[in-house]
Each structure stands twice: as structure tokens, then as C-alpha cells.
Amino acid sequence: YCCTIRTVICSYLTKQNFRIRMSHRQFCRVCLLLIVLSSLLSEGFGQSYSSLNWFFGAYNNSFRFVRPNLNSEDITLPNSLSIGGGAVATDPVSGDLIFYTDGNRVFNRADQQLTTLLNGNTNSNQSVAICENPANPDEILIFTIAGSGTLQSATFDKTAGGVFPNLPLGDITGNVLVPSLNNLSEGMIIVPNDQMPSFWLITHAVGSA
């Protein structure tokens, strides 16, 4: 295996006017190191833990999957959400909770309710949808639909609300209406864009097909 790799790489480097000054044993060690590093990087970047926390509706009883074996664990939340569909933000690398919301109230990972209300319709089937801000990995965008059918967006800053030496708990730093999108029904979903690091927010207008 190492001999095959060495032949291919040496052939390429020879064409590029490089000189190879490694013994066969040294080259095999380099190849082994590259293979190990490649495996570690593939494992680190290929797995996402963004779906480890599952919180449900108006019930305090929820569950999460615990690393490293991803065994399920029942948890009791101090704050119950509303009857509509909520959203949970989880760190995709560590699997740690970032915040959870019912479309109106937002609770940080310490289960503290944030001051800012999102004014989403918490009685709807899908009151809120979230995604990471493609332009800033420290921000999470929160989309809600008000009872009037108007789309709203808020920004959760993961670096806000911290006082050294405590780690930041995050906070809402922006909340705006999107007046061009109104008369919307309860349907809303976020889909990744496969052409660039961005997302599509798909909504449904009342009375449309």
C-alpha cells in the first residue's frame, strides 16, 4: 500500500522537479501519519450533533441523546413550551444546548427566559424555524410567523450576555418584521442551499395551492 502511494507521489513530484530524499521506511511513516490525520479530520467534520436535544410542546418531559454512545436520557425542563411546534438550537460539534423557543419566549441553556419576546403565534403547527447565520457562525437566525400572518426574524448572538470569567449564555440582539411577506399560513421550513453556504426559507401564503 505504501509502495503504491510512494510510486504515485514520487511520479507526480518528479514531474514537478522535486527531489525525494526519504527512505522507504520514512516514507511509509509519513503515509501512515497522513492516513491517521485524514481519518481524524473526516470523523471530526463529518458528524453533526445538532439533533441531540428534543423538547416537546406544552410538556416538561423531553429527552436528549448523550455522547459518546448516544444513549437516550429523559429530562424534565423547568419551562414548558406552548402547544405549537418549537425549536431547539444545539451546537453541532459538542451537542450542547444553546437555546430553545416556542416562537415567542426564548430560554438560554441555563433555562433562563430572555427579555425579548419574538411575538410568534405559539398556537400554530410550526411557529418557529431556526438556522445558523451563513455570514456569522456566532449567530442563529430565528424566523417566526405572527398571528397576523407576518414573517418576523430575530438574531440570537451566542457571544452575548457573558460576564468574565463566565461563558456567555447568548441573547437576542435584533428583532425585525419582514413586511413584504405577510398573509402567511402556519407552514414554514428551512432547507439548505446546495449551491452555496446559505438557506432557503419556504413559507406558504393563505389561499395558495
ChimeraX attribute file (.defattr): number of C-alpha atoms within 10 A of each C-alpha:
attribute: neighborCount
match mode: 1-to-1
recipient: residues
	/A:1	7
	/A:2	15
	/A:3	12
	/A:4	9
	/A:5	13
	/A:6	15
	/A:7	11
	/A:8	12
	/A:9	13
	/A:10	15
	/A:11	12
	/A:12	12
	/A:13	13
	/A:14	12
	/A:15	10
	/A:16	9
	/A:17	8
	/A:18	11
	/A:19	10
	/A:20	11
	/A:21	8
	/A:22	10
	/A:23	9
	/A:24	12
	/A:25	10
	/A:26	11
	/A:27	17
	/A:28	17
	/A:29	13
	/A:30	14
	/A:31	17
	/A:32	13
	/A:33	12
	/A:34	12
	/A:35	12
	/A:36	12
	/A:37	12
	/A:38	12
	/A:39	11
	/A:40	12
	/A:41	11
	/A:42	11
	/A:43	11
	/A:44	11
	/A:45	10
	/A:46	9
	/A:47	10
	/A:48	15
	/A:49	17
	/A:50	16
	/A:51	15
	/A:52	23
	/A:53	24
	/A:54	18
	/A:55	23
	/A:56	20
	/A:57	17
	/A:58	15
	/A:59	14
	/A:60	15
	/A:61	16
	/A:62	16
	/A:63	17
	/A:64	18
	/A:65	17
	/A:66	15
	/A:67	12
	/A:68	6
	/A:69	7
	/A:70	11
	/A:71	10
	/A:72	13
	/A:73	11
	/A:74	11
	/A:75	14
	/A:76	12
	/A:77	15
	/A:78	10
	/A:79	15
	/A:80	17
	/A:81	25
	/A:82	21
	/A:83	16
	/A:84	19
	/A:85	22
	/A:86	26
	/A:87	23
	/A:88	22
	/A:89	24
	/A:90	21
	/A:91	16
	/A:92	15
	/A:93	13
	/A:94	12
	/A:95	19
	/A:96	16
	/A:97	19
	/A:98	19
	/A:99	25
	/A:100	23
	/A:101	27
	/A:102	31
	/A:103	29
	/A:104	20
	/A:105	19
	/A:106	24
	/A:107	21
	/A:108	19
	/A:109	16
	/A:110	10
	/A:111	14
	/A:112	13
	/A:113	17
	/A:114	14
	/A:115	11
	/A:116	15
	/A:117	15
	/A:118	24
	/A:119	17
	/A:120	25
	/A:121	23
	/A:122	25
	/A:123	15
	/A:124	20
	/A:125	15
	/A:126	22
	/A:127	28
	/A:128	30
	/A:129	22
	/A:130	22
	/A:131	18
	/A:132	17
	/A:133	18
	/A:134	14
	/A:135	9
	/A:136	9
	/A:137	10
	/A:138	14
	/A:139	21
	/A:140	21
	/A:141	18
	/A:142	24
	/A:143	26
	/A:144	27
	/A:145	33
	/A:146	25
	/A:147	18
	/A:148	12
	/A:149	18
	/A:150	18
	/A:151	22
	/A:152	21
	/A:153	19
	/A:154	20
	/A:155	19
	/A:156	23
	/A:157	21
	/A:158	21
	/A:159	13
	/A:160	16
	/A:161	13
	/A:162	13
	/A:163	9
	/A:164	6
	/A:165	6
	/A:166	8
	/A:167	12
	/A:168	15
	/A:169	20
	/A:170	21
	/A:171	23
	/A:172	22
	/A:173	13
	/A:174	13
	/A:175	17
	/A:176	12
	/A:177	16
	/A:178	11
	/A:179	9
	/A:180	8
	/A:181	15
	/A:182	19
	/A:183	16
	/A:184	20
	/A:185	21
	/A:186	21
	/A:187	16
	/A:188	19
	/A:189	14
	/A:190	14
	/A:191	11
	/A:192	12
	/A:193	11
	/A:194	9
	/A:195	7
	/A:196	8
	/A:197	10
	/A:198	15
	/A:199	16
	/A:200	12
	/A:201	15
	/A:202	10
	/A:203	17
	/A:204	16
	/A:205	14
	/A:206	13
	/A:207	8
	/A:208	7
	/A:209	5
